[in-house]
Amino acid sequence: MGKTKRGKGSKIMAIADRRGLPVAVHVESATPHEVTLVHATLARRFVRQQPVRLTGDNAYESDSLDAALGPAKG
């Protein structure tokens, strides 16, 4: 979102399943990097079970995030 009077704006983080249906949505300040918002977004999911596999672009390339989420299955 664009710049506001109070700061740089907001980030809307969303996770969808393979069919494009929303699994989780989280709104945060525009300041933090996306990789630091993954856990907060997953905590606000609409479904009980956490997704088994997550796919993201290069912004999510992080060894510490990989370790925290656990090994990919499948």
mmCIF file of the N, C-alpha and C atoms, coordinates in Angstrom:
data_MODEL
# 
_entry.id   MODEL 
# 
loop_
_atom_site.group_PDB 
_atom_site.id 
_atom_site.type_symbol 
_atom_site.label_atom_id 
_atom_site.label_alt_id 
_atom_site.label_comp_id 
_atom_site.label_asym_id 
_atom_site.label_entity_id 
_atom_site.label_seq_id 
_atom_site.pdbx_PDB_ins_code 
_atom_site.Cartn_x 
_atom_site.Cartn_y 
_atom_site.Cartn_z 
_atom_site.occupancy 
_atom_site.B_iso_or_equiv 
_atom_site.pdbx_formal_charge 
_atom_site.auth_seq_id 
_atom_site.auth_comp_id 
_atom_site.auth_asym_id 
_atom_site.auth_atom_id 
_atom_site.pdbx_PDB_model_num 
ATOM 1   N N  . MET A 1 1  ? 0.841  -1.158  0.000  1.00 0.00 ? 1  MET A N  1 
ATOM 2   C CA . MET A 1 1  ? 0.000  0.000   0.000  1.00 0.00 ? 1  MET A CA 1 
ATOM 3   C C  . MET A 1 1  ? 0.896  1.234   0.000  1.00 0.00 ? 1  MET A C  1 
ATOM 4   N N  . GLY A 1 2  ? 0.358  2.336   -0.366 1.00 0.00 ? 2  GLY A N  1 
ATOM 5   C CA . GLY A 1 2  ? 1.128  3.560   -0.508 1.00 0.00 ? 2  GLY A CA 1 
ATOM 6   C C  . GLY A 1 2  ? 1.497  4.237   0.791  1.00 0.00 ? 2  GLY A C  1 
ATOM 7   N N  . LYS A 1 3  ? 2.281  5.276   0.669  1.00 0.00 ? 3  LYS A N  1 
ATOM 8   C CA . LYS A 1 3  ? 2.741  6.041   1.815  1.00 0.00 ? 3  LYS A CA 1 
ATOM 9   C C  . LYS A 1 3  ? 1.567  6.764   2.485  1.00 0.00 ? 3  LYS A C  1 
ATOM 10  N N  . THR A 1 4  ? 1.583  6.775   3.813  1.00 0.00 ? 4  THR A N  1 
ATOM 11  C CA . THR A 1 4  ? 0.530  7.430   4.571  1.00 0.00 ? 4  THR A CA 1 
ATOM 12  C C  . THR A 1 4  ? 1.120  8.583   5.372  1.00 0.00 ? 4  THR A C  1 
ATOM 13  N N  . LYS A 1 5  ? 0.286  9.336   6.049  1.00 0.00 ? 5  LYS A N  1 
ATOM 14  C CA . LYS A 1 5  ? 0.759  10.433  6.891  1.00 0.00 ? 5  LYS A CA 1 
ATOM 15  C C  . LYS A 1 5  ? 1.526  9.923   8.103  1.00 0.00 ? 5  LYS A C  1 
ATOM 16  N N  . ARG A 1 6  ? 1.280  8.679   8.496  1.00 0.00 ? 6  ARG A N  1 
ATOM 17  C CA . ARG A 1 6  ? 1.913  8.137   9.696  1.00 0.00 ? 6  ARG A CA 1 
ATOM 18  C C  . ARG A 1 6  ? 3.163  7.324   9.415  1.00 0.00 ? 6  ARG A C  1 
ATOM 19  N N  . GLY A 1 7  ? 3.522  7.093   8.200  1.00 0.00 ? 7  GLY A N  1 
ATOM 20  C CA . GLY A 1 7  ? 4.707  6.296   7.929  1.00 0.00 ? 7  GLY A CA 1 
ATOM 21  C C  . GLY A 1 7  ? 4.705  5.774   6.511  1.00 0.00 ? 7  GLY A C  1 
ATOM 22  N N  . LYS A 1 8  ? 5.407  4.677   6.308  1.00 0.00 ? 8  LYS A N  1 
ATOM 23  C CA . LYS A 1 8  ? 5.595  4.129   4.977  1.00 0.00 ? 8  LYS A CA 1 
ATOM 24  C C  . LYS A 1 8  ? 4.419  3.297   4.481  1.00 0.00 ? 8  LYS A C  1 
ATOM 25  N N  . GLY A 1 9  ? 3.462  2.967   5.323  1.00 0.00 ? 9  GLY A N  1 
ATOM 26  C CA . GLY A 1 9  ? 2.315  2.197   4.871  1.00 0.00 ? 9  GLY A CA 1 
ATOM 27  C C  . GLY A 1 9  ? 2.225  0.848   5.546  1.00 0.00 ? 9  GLY A C  1 
ATOM 28  N N  . SER A 1 10 ? 1.587  -0.085  4.860  1.00 0.00 ? 10 SER A N  1 
ATOM 29  C CA . SER A 1 10 ? 1.324  -1.416  5.415  1.00 0.00 ? 10 SER A CA 1 
ATOM 30  C C  . SER A 1 10 ? 1.678  -2.494  4.415  1.00 0.00 ? 10 SER A C  1 
ATOM 31  N N  . LYS A 1 11 ? 1.976  -3.681  4.940  1.00 0.00 ? 11 LYS A N  1 
ATOM 32  C CA . LYS A 1 11 ? 2.169  -4.869  4.123  1.00 0.00 ? 11 LYS A CA 1 
ATOM 33  C C  . LYS A 1 11 ? 0.999  -5.790  4.417  1.00 0.00 ? 11 LYS A C  1 
ATOM 34  N N  . ILE A 1 12 ? 0.438  -6.334  3.385  1.00 0.00 ? 12 ILE A N  1 
ATOM 35  C CA . ILE A 1 12 ? -0.603 -7.338  3.542  1.00 0.00 ? 12 ILE A CA 1 
ATOM 36  C C  . ILE A 1 12 ? 0.019  -8.664  3.146  1.00 0.00 ? 12 ILE A C  1 
ATOM 37  N N  . MET A 1 13 ? 0.205  -9.532  4.122  1.00 0.00 ? 13 MET A N  1 
ATOM 38  C CA . MET A 1 13 ? 0.792  -10.846 3.899  1.00 0.00 ? 13 MET A CA 1 
ATOM 39  C C  . MET A 1 13 ? -0.346 -11.840 3.737  1.00 0.00 ? 13 MET A C  1 
ATOM 40  N N  . ALA A 1 14 ? -0.295 -12.656 2.703  1.00 0.00 ? 14 ALA A N  1 
ATOM 41  C CA . ALA A 1 14 ? -1.340 -13.644 2.464  1.00 0.00 ? 14 ALA A CA 1 
ATOM 42  C C  . ALA A 1 14 ? -0.710 -14.967 2.052  1.00 0.00 ? 14 ALA A C  1 
ATOM 43  N N  . ILE A 1 15 ? -1.316 -16.049 2.503  1.00 0.00 ? 15 ILE A N  1 
ATOM 44  C CA . ILE A 1 15 ? -0.907 -17.398 2.118  1.00 0.00 ? 15 ILE A CA 1 
ATOM 45  C C  . ILE A 1 15 ? -2.134 -18.062 1.517  1.00 0.00 ? 15 ILE A C  1 
ATOM 46  N N  . ALA A 1 16 ? -1.952 -18.698 0.368  1.00 0.00 ? 16 ALA A N  1 
ATOM 47  C CA . ALA A 1 16 ? -3.051 -19.387 -0.310 1.00 0.00 ? 16 ALA A CA 1 
ATOM 48  C C  . ALA A 1 16 ? -2.660 -20.837 -0.568 1.00 0.00 ? 16 ALA A C  1 
ATOM 49  N N  . ASP A 1 17 ? -3.673 -21.681 -0.688 1.00 0.00 ? 17 ASP A N  1 
ATOM 50  C CA . ASP A 1 17 ? -3.378 -23.075 -1.024 1.00 0.00 ? 17 ASP A CA 1 
ATOM 51  C C  . ASP A 1 17 ? -3.169 -23.197 -2.527 1.00 0.00 ? 17 ASP A C  1 
ATOM 52  N N  . ARG A 1 18 ? -2.923 -24.390 -2.999 1.00 0.00 ? 18 ARG A N  1 
ATOM 53  C CA . ARG A 1 18 ? -2.596 -24.589 -4.416 1.00 0.00 ? 18 ARG A CA 1 
ATOM 54  C C  . ARG A 1 18 ? -3.743 -24.232 -5.355 1.00 0.00 ? 18 ARG A C  1 
ATOM 55  N N  . ARG A 1 19 ? -4.960 -24.153 -4.828 1.00 0.00 ? 19 ARG A N  1 
ATOM 56  C CA . ARG A 1 19 ? -6.115 -23.764 -5.636 1.00 0.00 ? 19 ARG A CA 1 
ATOM 57  C C  . ARG A 1 19 ? -6.370 -22.258 -5.582 1.00 0.00 ? 19 ARG A C  1 
ATOM 58  N N  . GLY A 1 20 ? -5.561 -21.527 -4.798 1.00 0.00 ? 20 GLY A N  1 
ATOM 59  C CA . GLY A 1 20 ? -5.705 -20.086 -4.688 1.00 0.00 ? 20 GLY A CA 1 
ATOM 60  C C  . GLY A 1 20 ? -6.648 -19.640 -3.592 1.00 0.00 ? 20 GLY A C  1 
ATOM 61  N N  . LEU A 1 21 ? -7.128 -20.579 -2.776 1.00 0.00 ? 21 LEU A N  1 
ATOM 62  C CA . LEU A 1 21 ? -8.010 -20.227 -1.662 1.00 0.00 ? 21 LEU A CA 1 
ATOM 63  C C  . LEU A 1 21 ? -7.173 -19.712 -0.498 1.00 0.00 ? 21 LEU A C  1 
ATOM 64  N N  . PRO A 1 22 ? -7.594 -18.643 0.161  1.00 0.00 ? 22 PRO A N  1 
ATOM 65  C CA . PRO A 1 22 ? -6.791 -18.087 1.256  1.00 0.00 ? 22 PRO A CA 1 
ATOM 66  C C  . PRO A 1 22 ? -6.688 -19.035 2.445  1.00 0.00 ? 22 PRO A C  1 
ATOM 67  N N  . VAL A 1 23 ? -5.492 -19.119 2.992  1.00 0.00 ? 23 VAL A N  1 
ATOM 68  C CA . VAL A 1 23 ? -5.209 -19.919 4.179  1.00 0.00 ? 23 VAL A CA 1 
ATOM 69  C C  . VAL A 1 23 ? -4.949 -18.999 5.366  1.00 0.00 ? 23 VAL A C  1 
ATOM 70  N N  . ALA A 1 24 ? -4.299 -17.850 5.108  1.00 0.00 ? 24 ALA A N  1 
ATOM 71  C CA . ALA A 1 24 ? -3.970 -16.905 6.178  1.00 0.00 ? 24 ALA A CA 1 
ATOM 72  C C  . ALA A 1 24 ? -3.761 -15.515 5.590  1.00 0.00 ? 24 ALA A C  1 
ATOM 73  N N  . VAL A 1 25 ? -4.096 -14.509 6.385  1.00 0.00 ? 25 VAL A N  1 
ATOM 74  C CA . VAL A 1 25 ? -3.866 -13.109 6.005  1.00 0.00 ? 25 VAL A CA 1 
ATOM 75  C C  . VAL A 1 25 ? -3.416 -12.360 7.252  1.00 0.00 ? 25 VAL A C  1 
ATOM 76  N N  . HIS A 1 26 ? -2.426 -11.486 7.080  1.00 0.00 ? 26 HIS A N  1 
ATOM 77  C CA . HIS A 1 26 ? -1.898 -10.703 8.196  1.00 0.00 ? 26 HIS A CA 1 
ATOM 78  C C  . HIS A 1 26 ? -1.489 -9.331  7.666  1.00 0.00 ? 26 HIS A C  1 
ATOM 79  N N  . VAL A 1 27 ? -1.850 -8.275  8.377  1.00 0.00 ? 27 VAL A N  1 
ATOM 80  C CA . VAL A 1 27 ? -1.470 -6.912  8.003  1.00 0.00 ? 27 VAL A CA 1 
ATOM 81  C C  . VAL A 1 27 ? -0.463 -6.400  9.020  1.00 0.00 ? 27 VAL A C  1 
ATOM 82  N N  . GLU A 1 28 ? 0.617  -5.799  8.525  1.00 0.00 ? 28 GLU A N  1 
ATOM 83  C CA . GLU A 1 28 ? 1.720  -5.336  9.377  1.00 0.00 ? 28 GLU A CA 1 
ATOM 84  C C  . GLU A 1 28 ? 2.266  -4.039  8.808  1.00 0.00 ? 28 GLU A C  1 
ATOM 85  N N  . SER A 1 29 ? 3.046  -3.356  9.597  1.00 0.00 ? 29 SER A N  1 
ATOM 86  C CA . SER A 1 29 ? 3.756  -2.161  9.143  1.00 0.00 ? 29 SER A CA 1 
ATOM 87  C C  . SER A 1 29 ? 4.622  -2.516  7.939  1.00 0.00 ? 29 SER A C  1 
ATOM 88  N N  . ALA A 1 30 ? 4.874  -1.569  7.079  1.00 0.00 ? 30 ALA A N  1 
ATOM 89  C CA . ALA A 1 30 ? 5.689  -1.818  5.893  1.00 0.00 ? 30 ALA A CA 1 
ATOM 90  C C  . ALA A 1 30 ? 7.170  -1.979  6.217  1.00 0.00 ? 30 ALA A C  1 
ATOM 91  N N  . THR A 1 31 ? 7.578  -1.680  7.429  1.00 0.00 ? 31 THR A N  1 
ATOM 92  C CA . THR A 1 31 ? 8.990  -1.686  7.788  1.00 0.00 ? 31 THR A CA 1 
ATOM 93  C C  . THR A 1 31 ? 9.645  -3.071  7.827  1.00 0.00 ? 31 THR A C  1 
ATOM 94  N N  . PRO A 1 32 ? 9.067  -4.088  8.515  1.00 0.00 ? 32 PRO A N  1 
ATOM 95  C CA . PRO A 1 32 ? 9.781  -5.366  8.608  1.00 0.00 ? 32 PRO A CA 1 
ATOM 96  C C  . PRO A 1 32 ? 9.860  -6.100  7.266  1.00 0.00 ? 32 PRO A C  1 
ATOM 97  N N  . HIS A 1 33 ? 10.924 -6.876  7.117  1.00 0.00 ? 33 HIS A N  1 
ATOM 98  C CA . HIS A 1 33 ? 11.110 -7.688  5.922  1.00 0.00 ? 33 HIS A CA 1 
ATOM 99  C C  . HIS A 1 33 ? 10.102 -8.842  5.938  1.00 0.00 ? 33 HIS A C  1 
ATOM 100 N N  . GLU A 1 34 ? 9.678  -9.291  4.763  1.00 0.00 ? 34 GLU A N  1 
ATOM 101 C CA . GLU A 1 34 ? 8.664  -10.334 4.651  1.00 0.00 ? 34 GLU A CA 1 
ATOM 102 C C  . GLU A 1 34 ? 9.033  -11.616 5.389  1.00 0.00 ? 34 GLU A C  1 
ATOM 103 N N  . VAL A 1 35 ? 10.302 -11.995 5.343  1.00 0.00 ? 35 VAL A N  1 
ATOM 104 C CA . VAL A 1 35 ? 10.711 -13.257 5.959  1.00 0.00 ? 35 VAL A CA 1 
ATOM 105 C C  . VAL A 1 35 ? 10.440 -13.255 7.475  1.00 0.00 ? 35 VAL A C  1 
ATOM 106 N N  . THR A 1 36 ? 10.445 -12.083 8.094  1.00 0.00 ? 36 THR A N  1 
ATOM 107 C CA . THR A 1 36 ? 10.190 -12.014 9.535  1.00 0.00 ? 36 THR A CA 1 
ATOM 108 C C  . THR A 1 36 ? 8.694  -12.062 9.863  1.00 0.00 ? 36 THR A C  1 
ATOM 109 N N  . LEU A 1 37 ? 7.842  -11.991 8.865  1.00 0.00 ? 37 LEU A N  1 
ATOM 110 C CA . LEU A 1 37 ? 6.394  -11.976 9.090  1.00 0.00 ? 37 LEU A CA 1 
ATOM 111 C C  . LEU A 1 37 ? 5.721  -13.315 8.816  1.00 0.00 ? 37 LEU A C  1 
ATOM 112 N N  . VAL A 1 38 ? 6.472  -14.302 8.389  1.00 0.00 ? 38 VAL A N  1 
ATOM 113 C CA . VAL A 1 38 ? 5.892  -15.606 8.041  1.00 0.00 ? 38 VAL A CA 1 
ATOM 114 C C  . VAL A 1 38 ? 5.201  -16.242 9.241  1.00 0.00 ? 38 VAL A C  1 
ATOM 115 N N  . HIS A 1 39 ? 5.861  -16.264 10.397 1.00 0.00 ? 39 HIS A N  1 
ATOM 116 C CA . HIS A 1 39 ? 5.274  -16.920 11.576 1.00 0.00 ? 39 HIS A CA 1 
ATOM 117 C C  . HIS A 1 39 ? 4.002  -16.206 12.038 1.00 0.00 ? 39 HIS A C  1 
ATOM 118 N N  . ALA A 1 40 ? 4.014  -14.882 12.032 1.00 0.00 ? 40 ALA A N  1 
ATOM 119 C CA . ALA A 1 40 ? 2.821  -14.125 12.424 1.00 0.00 ? 40 ALA A CA 1 
ATOM 120 C C  . ALA A 1 40 ? 1.673  -14.385 11.462 1.00 0.00 ? 40 ALA A C  1 
ATOM 121 N N  . THR A 1 41 ? 1.980  -14.525 10.186 1.00 0.00 ? 41 THR A N  1 
ATOM 122 C CA . THR A 1 41 ? 0.939  -14.810 9.197  1.00 0.00 ? 41 THR A CA 1 
ATOM 123 C C  . THR A 1 41 ? 0.379  -16.205 9.398  1.00 0.00 ? 41 THR A C  1 
ATOM 124 N N  . LEU A 1 42 ? 1.243  -17.184 9.610  1.00 0.00 ? 42 LEU A N  1 
ATOM 125 C CA . LEU A 1 42 ? 0.769  -18.551 9.847  1.00 0.00 ? 42 LEU A CA 1 
ATOM 126 C C  . LEU A 1 42 ? -0.061 -18.650 11.122 1.00 0.00 ? 42 LEU A C  1 
ATOM 127 N N  . ALA A 1 43 ? 0.244  -17.840 12.109 1.00 0.00 ? 43 ALA A N  1 
ATOM 128 C CA . ALA A 1 43 ? -0.515 -17.855 13.367 1.00 0.00 ? 43 ALA A CA 1 
ATOM 129 C C  . ALA A 1 43 ? -1.945 -17.351 13.161 1.00 0.00 ? 43 ALA A C  1 
ATOM 130 N N  . ARG A 1 44 ? -2.184 -16.618 12.092 1.00 0.00 ? 44 ARG A N  1 
ATOM 131 C CA . ARG A 1 44 ? -3.520 -16.069 11.817 1.00 0.00 ? 44 ARG A CA 1 
ATOM 132 C C  . ARG A 1 44 ? -4.236 -16.828 10.706 1.00 0.00 ? 44 ARG A C  1 
ATOM 133 N N  . ARG A 1 45 ? -3.879 -18.096 10.525 1.00 0.00 ? 45 ARG A N  1 
ATOM 134 C CA . ARG A 1 45 ? -4.499 -18.879 9.455  1.00 0.00 ? 45 ARG A CA 1 
ATOM 135 C C  . ARG A 1 45 ? -5.956 -19.196 9.765  1.00 0.00 ? 45 ARG A C  1 
ATOM 136 N N  . PHE A 1 46 ? -6.713 -19.435 8.698  1.00 0.00 ? 46 PHE A N  1 
ATOM 137 C CA . PHE A 1 46 ? -8.140 -19.729 8.796  1.00 0.00 ? 46 PHE A CA 1 
ATOM 138 C C  . PHE A 1 46 ? -8.417 -21.217 8.952  1.00 0.00 ? 46 PHE A C  1 
ATOM 139 N N  . VAL A 1 47 ? -7.426 -22.032 8.719  1.00 0.00 ? 47 VAL A N  1 
ATOM 140 C CA . VAL A 1 47 ? -7.576 -23.489 8.786  1.00 0.00 ? 47 VAL A CA 1 
ATOM 141 C C  . VAL A 1 47 ? -6.829 -24.006 10.002 1.00 0.00 ? 47 VAL A C  1 
ATOM 142 N N  . ARG A 1 48 ? -7.250 -25.158 10.504 1.00 0.00 ? 48 ARG A N  1 
ATOM 143 C CA . ARG A 1 48 ? -6.604 -25.708 11.706 1.00 0.00 ? 48 ARG A CA 1 
ATOM 144 C C  . ARG A 1 48 ? -5.184 -26.166 11.450 1.00 0.00 ? 48 ARG A C  1 
ATOM 145 N N  . GLN A 1 49 ? -5.003 -26.902 10.376 1.00 0.00 ? 49 GLN A N  1 
ATOM 146 C CA . GLN A 1 49 ? -3.703 -27.503 10.103 1.00 0.00 ? 49 GLN A CA 1 
ATOM 147 C C  . GLN A 1 49 ? -2.792 -26.535 9.359  1.00 0.00 ? 49 GLN A C  1 
ATOM 148 N N  . GLN A 1 50 ? -1.553 -26.455 9.815  1.00 0.00 ? 50 GLN A N  1 
ATOM 149 C CA . GLN A 1 50 ? -0.566 -25.621 9.130  1.00 0.00 ? 50 GLN A CA 1 
ATOM 150 C C  . GLN A 1 50 ? -0.197 -26.286 7.807  1.00 0.00 ? 50 GLN A C  1 
ATOM 151 N N  . PRO A 1 51 ? 0.004  -25.511 6.740  1.00 0.00 ? 51 PRO A N  1 
ATOM 152 C CA . PRO A 1 51 ? 0.396  -26.108 5.463  1.00 0.00 ? 51 PRO A CA 1 
ATOM 153 C C  . PRO A 1 51 ? 1.673  -26.938 5.606  1.00 0.00 ? 51 PRO A C  1 
ATOM 154 N N  . VAL A 1 52 ? 1.716  -28.059 4.888  1.00 0.00 ? 52 VAL A N  1 
ATOM 155 C CA . VAL A 1 52 ? 2.879  -28.944 4.947  1.00 0.00 ? 52 VAL A CA 1 
ATOM 156 C C  . VAL A 1 52 ? 4.044  -28.342 4.160  1.00 0.00 ? 52 VAL A C  1 
ATOM 157 N N  . ARG A 1 53 ? 3.746  -27.719 3.034  1.00 0.00 ? 53 ARG A N  1 
ATOM 158 C CA . ARG A 1 53 ? 4.785  -27.153 2.184  1.00 0.00 ? 53 ARG A CA 1 
ATOM 159 C C  . ARG A 1 53 ? 4.417  -25.716 1.839  1.00 0.00 ? 53 ARG A C  1 
ATOM 160 N N  . LEU A 1 54 ? 5.400  -24.826 1.941  1.00 0.00 ? 54 LEU A N  1 
ATOM 161 C CA . LEU A 1 54 ? 5.218  -23.425 1.558  1.00 0.00 ? 54 LEU A CA 1 
ATOM 162 C C  . LEU A 1 54 ? 6.193  -23.093 0.439  1.00 0.00 ? 54 LEU A C  1 
ATOM 163 N N  . THR A 1 55 ? 5.735  -22.341 -0.536 1.00 0.00 ? 55 THR A N  1 
ATOM 164 C CA . THR A 1 55 ? 6.578  -21.904 -1.630 1.00 0.00 ? 55 THR A CA 1 
ATOM 165 C C  . THR A 1 55 ? 6.527  -20.380 -1.676 1.00 0.00 ? 55 THR A C  1 
ATOM 166 N N  . GLY A 1 56 ? 7.690  -19.758 -1.713 1.00 0.00 ? 56 GLY A N  1 
ATOM 167 C CA . GLY A 1 56 ? 7.756  -18.303 -1.765 1.00 0.00 ? 56 GLY A CA 1 
ATOM 168 C C  . GLY A 1 56 ? 8.828  -17.865 -2.747 1.00 0.00 ? 56 GLY A C  1 
ATOM 169 N N  . ASP A 1 57 ? 8.878  -16.580 -3.032 1.00 0.00 ? 57 ASP A N  1 
ATOM 170 C CA . ASP A 1 57 ? 9.891  -16.076 -3.944 1.00 0.00 ? 57 ASP A CA 1 
ATOM 171 C C  . ASP A 1 57 ? 11.218 -15.876 -3.201 1.00 0.00 ? 57 ASP A C  1 
ATOM 172 N N  . ASN A 1 58 ? 12.173 -15.237 -3.834 1.00 0.00 ? 58 ASN A N  1 
ATOM 173 C CA . ASN A 1 58 ? 13.507 -15.073 -3.251 1.00 0.00 ? 58 ASN A CA 1 
ATOM 174 C C  . ASN A 1 58 ? 13.519 -14.269 -1.956 1.00 0.00 ? 58 ASN A C  1 
ATOM 175 N N  . ALA A 1 59 ? 12.499 -13.480 -1.694 1.00 0.00 ? 59 ALA A N  1 
ATOM 176 C CA . ALA A 1 59 ? 12.444 -12.707 -0.449 1.00 0.00 ? 59 ALA A CA 1 
ATOM 177 C C  . ALA A 1 59 ? 12.377 -13.627 0.770  1.00 0.00 ? 59 ALA A C  1 
ATOM 178 N N  . TYR A 1 60 ? 11.953 -14.861 0.574  1.00 0.00 ? 60 TYR A N  1 
ATOM 179 C CA . TYR A 1 60 ? 11.798 -15.811 1.676  1.00 0.00 ? 60 TYR A CA 1 
ATOM 180 C C  . TYR A 1 60 ? 12.969 -16.786 1.769  1.00 0.00 ? 60 TYR A C  1 
ATOM 181 N N  . GLU A 1 61 ? 14.009 -16.569 1.023  1.00 0.00 ? 61 GLU A N  1 
ATOM 182 C CA . GLU A 1 61 ? 15.192 -17.419 1.051  1.00 0.00 ? 61 GLU A CA 1 
ATOM 183 C C  . GLU A 1 61 ? 15.968 -17.139 2.331  1.00 0.00 ? 61 GLU A C  1 
ATOM 184 N N  . SER A 1 62 ? 15.835 -18.038 3.304  1.00 0.00 ? 62 SER A N  1 
ATOM 185 C CA . SER A 1 62 ? 16.463 -17.842 4.604  1.00 0.00 ? 62 SER A CA 1 
ATOM 186 C C  . SER A 1 62 ? 16.710 -19.196 5.257  1.00 0.00 ? 62 SER A C  1 
ATOM 187 N N  . ASP A 1 63 ? 17.956 -19.476 5.584  1.00 0.00 ? 63 ASP A N  1 
ATOM 188 C CA . ASP A 1 63 ? 18.272 -20.735 6.259  1.00 0.00 ? 63 ASP A CA 1 
ATOM 189 C C  . ASP A 1 63 ? 17.580 -20.827 7.611  1.00 0.00 ? 63 ASP A C  1 
ATOM 190 N N  . SER A 1 64 ? 17.508 -19.708 8.343  1.00 0.00 ? 64 SER A N  1 
ATOM 191 C CA . SER A 1 64 ? 16.872 -19.756 9.653  1.00 0.00 ? 64 SER A CA 1 
ATOM 192 C C  . SER A 1 64 ? 15.367 -19.999 9.525  1.00 0.00 ? 64 SER A C  1 
ATOM 193 N N  . LEU A 1 65 ? 14.725 -19.450 8.505  1.00 0.00 ? 65 LEU A N  1 
ATOM 194 C CA . LEU A 1 65 ? 13.300 -19.714 8.283  1.00 0.00 ? 65 LEU A CA 1 
ATOM 195 C C  . LEU A 1 65 ? 13.095 -21.172 7.889  1.00 0.00 ? 65 LEU A C  1 
ATOM 196 N N  . ASP A 1 66 ? 13.943 -21.706 7.013  1.00 0.00 ? 66 ASP A N  1 
ATOM 197 C CA . ASP A 1 66 ? 13.863 -23.117 6.642  1.00 0.00 ? 66 ASP A CA 1 
ATOM 198 C C  . ASP A 1 66 ? 13.966 -24.021 7.867  1.00 0.00 ? 66 ASP A C  1 
ATOM 199 N N  . ALA A 1 67 ? 14.910 -23.716 8.752  1.00 0.00 ? 67 ALA A N  1 
ATOM 200 C CA . ALA A 1 67 ? 15.105 -24.520 9.957  1.00 0.00 ? 67 ALA A CA 1 
ATOM 201 C C  . ALA A 1 67 ? 13.916 -24.415 10.896 1.00 0.00 ? 67 ALA A C  1 
ATOM 202 N N  . ALA A 1 68 ? 13.355 -23.214 11.033 1.00 0.00 ? 68 ALA A N  1 
ATOM 203 C CA . ALA A 1 68 ? 12.222 -23.011 11.935 1.00 0.00 ? 68 ALA A CA 1 
ATOM 204 C C  . ALA A 1 68 ? 10.967 -23.713 11.448 1.00 0.00 ? 68 ALA A C  1 
ATOM 205 N N  . LEU A 1 69 ? 10.765 -23.763 10.142 1.00 0.00 ? 69 LEU A N  1 
ATOM 206 C CA . LEU A 1 69 ? 9.559  -24.393 9.590  1.00 0.00 ? 69 LEU A CA 1 
ATOM 207 C C  . LEU A 1 69 ? 9.703  -25.905 9.473  1.00 0.00 ? 69 LEU A C  1 
ATOM 208 N N  . GLY A 1 70 ? 10.921 -26.397 9.507  1.00 0.00 ? 70 GLY A N  1 
ATOM 209 C CA . GLY A 1 70 ? 11.138 -27.842 9.445  1.00 0.00 ? 70 GLY A CA 1 
ATOM 210 C C  . GLY A 1 70 ? 11.343 -28.313 8.020  1.00 0.00 ? 70 GLY A C  1 
ATOM 211 N N  . PRO A 1 71 ? 11.677 -29.596 7.866  1.00 0.00 ? 71 PRO A N  1 
ATOM 212 C CA . PRO A 1 71 ? 11.968 -30.137 6.533  1.00 0.00 ? 71 PRO A CA 1 
ATOM 213 C C  . PRO A 1 71 ? 10.700 -30.225 5.679  1.00 0.00 ? 71 PRO A C  1 
ATOM 214 N N  . ALA A 1 72 ? 10.882 -30.022 4.376  1.00 0.00 ? 72 ALA A N  1 
ATOM 215 C CA . ALA A 1 72 ? 9.758  -30.152 3.438  1.00 0.00 ? 72 ALA A CA 1 
ATOM 216 C C  . ALA A 1 72 ? 9.411  -31.625 3.294  1.00 0.00 ? 72 ALA A C  1 
ATOM 217 N N  . LYS A 1 73 ? 8.133  -31.911 3.229  1.00 0.00 ? 73 LYS A N  1 
ATOM 218 C CA . LYS A 1 73 ? 7.650  -33.278 3.062  1.00 0.00 ? 73 LYS A CA 1 
ATOM 219 C C  . LYS A 1 73 ? 6.966  -33.380 1.718  1.00 0.00 ? 73 LYS A C  1 
ATOM 220 N N  . GLY A 1 74 ? 7.044  -34.539 1.135  1.00 0.00 ? 74 GLY A N  1 
ATOM 221 C CA . GLY A 1 74 ? 6.260  -34.724 -0.055 1.00 0.00 ? 74 GLY A CA 1 
ATOM 222 C C  . GLY A 1 74 ? 7.039  -35.054 -1.229 1.00 0.00 ? 74 GLY A C  1 
# 
